[in-house]
Amino acid sequence: MNVTNDEFDPASDEDAYTAWLIRQVQASLDDPRPSIPDEVSRALMADKRARLKQKVDQRR
């Protein structure tokens, strides 16, 4: 893709990203559900990665 300066404005992209990030952080702060301890989160993600890896390995 050939992009000229007229078609791409890094400053507006940065502003859009910053606005999105602020909304995401605020949504997380406003979420009434209890927080998950880091160790629990890491264990859940490790389990998910292992299950996904197993699926990929079975397809080979």
Secondary structure as GFF3:
##gff-version 3
##sequence-region A 1 60
A	DSSP	alpha_helix	10	30	.	.	.	ID=ss1
A	DSSP	alpha_helix	38	59	.	.	.	ID=ss2
###
